[in-house]
Amino acid sequence: MSSVLSHLSTESPSLSENCSTTAIQMQESTTAEPTSTIDIKQSKQPSQVLKIGVILAYSHRFPWVINKTRPAIEIAAEFVSSPAGPLSSFTIEIEYRDSRCSDTFGSLEGIDLYVKKLAHVFIGPSCDYSIAPLARFSYYWGIPILTAGALVEAFANKAEYKLLTRVQGSYTKSAEFFVSIALEYGWSQVGIVYHEVKYDGRGSRSNCAFTIEPIFYSVELILKSKPWHVSFNEKEATEETILSVMKQLAANCRR
C-alpha cells in the first residue's frame, strides 16, 4: 500500500497543499451510520496531504465491513505517516463512506468524494456490484482503487478496470487450484452443485455462483470436459430436494 501511496504523492498536483501539525484526521460521512471519530496527532513540520476515501459497507454479511477493516486502515495510516514511515512528510486524511454493497449508493459515494476532491485513492468498495461501476469511472478521474474484494473473474480485465488493484486471491485462483488437483488425480468427470438465490428483481447472482463460474470454465478449457451442474436454494431446500440433486449428481458424474 505504501508504494502505491508514494506514487500518488508524486503524480497528483493536488497533494501540494500545506497542512498544520495534525498527522492523521479521521473524518466521517454525515449520512453514514454514526461511529467514533479518531484524531491521531504527531508533532511534525507542515506537510503535504494525502486523502483516502474508504467506501465500504457499514453492515453486511461479508468480512470487510467497516467496523472490522477500519482499525487496520488507521493503524496502517498511522505507521506510514510516522517519522520512520515512508510517508513521514504527509498528513493522511481518511473519509469513510457507506457503500451499502449497492451499485447505486457505492457509486454515488465515490462520485461525491471525487466532486468534493476528498480522495486521491479509494479503498473499496469490495462488494462486486458496488465496485464495478466505480472501477470504470476511476480511470477517467485518475483515482486508483485498492480492494480486498472484486474477486469475480471479470475484474481481471485491465482494459476495462485500468486502475483497479485487487489485494486478495480471486476466484480464478481457486479454479486453478481445483484444476491442478483434478489433473493430479486424473479426474475427468466433474459435477458442480451450488447454492443460488436471486437477491433482487434484477437477477443479481449469488456469491456462490461467482465462485463456481471460473471453475466451470477452467474445467471446460483445460480438462476438455463440460461440467455437469445444478443449482438450488439451500435455505429453502427440503430433504426431497437434496435427495433429488444427489441422484442427478450420481447419474451424471460417475463413470
N, C-alpha and C positions, 0 to 999 in steps of 0.2 A: 504493500500500500504506500509506503513512504516514497518508493521510487516513482510511482505514478504521481503522487502529490508534488514531488520535487519537479517533475516535468511540467506540471501545470503552472508552477510558480514562475517558470521562465517563459512560458508561452502566452499566458493571459495578461494583457496590459492592465486589466482592472485590479491586479494584485498589488499595484504600486502604491495604493492609498495607505497613509500612515495611521497608526493607532497608538493608544496610550499603553499603560502597563498591564492591562488585563491580558493574560496569556490565552485563556480559552473562555469564550462566552457561550453558554448553552441556552438556546432560545427555543420557545415553544410556539406552535401554531395556535392562534386564538380559537380556531374552530375544532381543534383536536381534543380528545379525551384528556382531562387535566392530569398532569404528573408534575413531580417536583422539578424545579429549575436549579441547575448546579452551576456555580461560578468557581472556576479554578484559577487562582491568581498566582502569577510568578513575577518576581522582580526582574525586569529586562528593559532594554532600550526600546524606543519606538520601533515598531516592526511593520512588515507587510501583513496583509490579511488574506487568509485562505478560508473560503466559505464552502462548507459542506452541507448539501441538502440530503437529509435522510428521509426517504419515503418508504415506510414500512407499515404494515397493518398494526393497529393498536390491540386488536384481538382477532385471533383466527386459530384454526387447528394446526397450522404449520409451525415449525420450531423457531422461525425467525421473526416472531412478533417483537414489538419494540421493547417490551419490558424485559425480554431475555437478551436482546442484542445491544441495547443502549449502554449497559456497563462496559462491555468490551470496546465499543466505539469510543467512549470517553476515556478509558484507560489508554487506548492507542493514541488518541489525540494528545493527551497529556504527555505521553512518552516522547512522541516525535517532535513536540514543541518545547521540550525541556532544554536546559542549557547544553546537555550532552546529546540531544536528539538531532536527527538530520534536518529538521525544520526549525532549528532554535531561533531563527530570526523572524518567525512567523507567529501571528496571532491566529488561532483557529476558531472560527465561529460556526456553530452547528445549529441548523434549523431542522426541527422534527415535524414531519407531516404524516398524516394517516392515509395510507393508500386504500384501506378497506378491502384489499385484494380485489379491486374493481378496475376494469379497463376504463371506466369513466372517471372515477374520483382520483385514481392514481395519476392519470394524465393531467387532470385539472390542477392537482397539487404541483406537478412538475412544471406546468406552464406558468403557474403563479410564481414559483421560485425563479424561473427564468426572466419573467417580465420585471419582477422586483429586484433583479440582479442579486439574489441571495445565495447563489450556488455556482462554484467553479467546477464542482464534481458532484454527482449523485451517488449515494449508497442506497441501493434498492431502486425500484421495487423488486420483490422476489417472486411474487405470485405470477404465474405465466401470463394470464390475461391482463394483468395490471402493467407488466413491464413491456409487453410487445409494442404498443403504440408509442410509448415514451422512448424506447430504444431506437425507434425510427426517427423521431424528432431530434434526438440529442446530437446527431451528426451535424445537422444544419445550425444548431446553436453553438457547437463547439464545446459541448459539455459531456465528458465521458461518464460512463455508468459502471460502477462496481457492484456485483450482486452475488449472493450465495445461492440464488435461485436460477431461473431461466434454464432449467435442466432439460427441457424438451429439445429434441434433435434439430428442429428448425432454427434455433438460435445460433447454431454453428455457422450459419450463412453470413459471413462477414461482409458480403456485398450489400446486404440489407441492414445488418446491425453492426455498423462500422466502428462505433466507439463503445461497444459492449464488452466488458471483461467478466467472465464467469470464474469464480474462485473455488468452485466445488465441482467434483466429477459429475458429468452429465449422465443422462440415461443411456447415451450411446456407449459410454464406458462400461455400463452394466451389461449391455448387449455383447460387447467384445469379450467380456469375461465369460458370459454364458456360452458363446460360440466356441471359445477356446476349450471349455470343459467338454462340449459335445464332440469336438474333434479328437480330444484326448481319448475318450471312451468309445469312439466310433458310433455315436448316436446319429441317426438319420431321420427318424420319425419324431417330430416334435408337436406336442399338443399344448395349447395355451388356454388357460381358464382364468378369467379375471373379473374383478368387480367393476361394474359400470353403472353410473346413475347420472341422470341429467340434472345439473344444478340450477338451470333456469330455462325459460322458454325459448332461448336462442340456440339450444342444443349444445351447450358447453360440455366438453368431455371431462371425464374424471381423471384424477391424478394417476390412477391405476392404468387407464388406457394410454396415457402419455408414457408411462414407464414401459409398457409392453410393446409399444409401436416400434422402437428401434430393434428390439429382439426379433420381432416378426420379420422385418426387412433384412436383418443380418443373416438370419437362418435361410431365408429365401435366396439371398445373394451368394452366400458362402457355402452352405450345405446343399444348394440346388434342390431344395425341397420346400414347398409351400406349407407352412404350419397349419394344422387344423386348429381352429379357435372358436371359443364361445364365451359370451359374457352374460352375467346376471347380476341382479341387485342382491348382494349377500345380506343386507339388512332386512330384506323382506322375504328372503328365500325360505321355503318350507323344507321339511325333510324329503318330501317327494321331489322337489325341485333339485336338490343336491344329488339325490339318487339318480335322477334322470341325466344330469350333467356327467356324473361318473360313468354311467353306462355308455354315453356317447363318446366319452374320452377313451374308454377301453376299446370300443368298436373301431375308432378311427386312428388310434395311435399305437396299437400293438401290431407287431409283425405277424 
